[in-house]
Amino acid sequence: MRRALAAAVFLFAAALAQAGPPLPVALVAELPMLRPLGEGRLRWLGLHVYDSSLWVPGDAWSAERPFALDIRYAMSIKGRDLTERSLAEMKRLGYTDPGKLRRWENAMDGVFPDIRPGDRLVGVSIPGREARFYSQDRFLGAVADPEFARAFFAIWLDPGTSEPKLRAQMLRLEP
């Protein structure tokens, strides 16, 4: 009996540890139904870049329902660099219209802050409407373009992502 109880406590603690910190208060007030689905770590040349987790209503991700992508950074990154990397990934996934990319670039430049280790950036997809962005403690802004939202979150969630292992971890797909 003690072993079973100890195992249950361990599994519960492990589940809590994997979920990462709670979402920002302002976001929880808007979308209280979001729950953590999966989490992963991005490394580049062995360096820890960030930990990310996907928050969804229910027990599975759908692009047709609101969801949040929480990124907790382990290194400093300029907001401008986030914009440039996002644009490069969007282009790689087939979003190539020059006019749209310029508009999206300007929108991201207006929303993405410079990041320091320990900072977080939470992106929220509101299907058919927009992408919203939050820091640890405040709303940063929104891009009211449903195609931008699809392109931005495709960076992590599209089957053609440049980081398929991270995608599989966040979506809790079978290895």
Secondary structure, 3 states (H helix, E strand, C coil): CHHHHHHHHHHHHHHHHHCCCCCCHHHHHHCCCEEEEEEEEEEECCEEEEEEEEEEECCCCCCCCCEEEEEEECCCECHHHHHHHHHHHHHHCCCCCHHHHHHHHHHHHHHCCCECCCCEEEEEEECCCEEEEECCCCEEEEECCHHHHHHHHHHHHCCCCCCHHHHHHHHCCCC
